[in-house]
Amino acid sequence: MAKSNYSYEKRQKEIAKKKKREEKRQKKLKQKTEGTQDGEAQGEVPPANESE
């Protein structure tokens, strides 16, 4: 039986988490800059334009 490569799996998980965090950070930054340019109130959440 082949031995599992746990370190590879762990690294792939870490890379996926890092990528997701970076995408979330970029999304928040984009919303923040768009909100200040449009003159929206700070508490308002813009409608989601994503297609998931």
Sequence and secondary structure as in RCSB ss.txt:
>XXXX:A:sequence
MAKSNYSYEKRQKEIAKKKKREEKRQKKLKQKTEGTQDGEAQGEVPPANESE
>XXXX:A:secstr
     HHHHHHHHHHHHHHHHHHHHHHHHHHHHHHHHHT  TT         
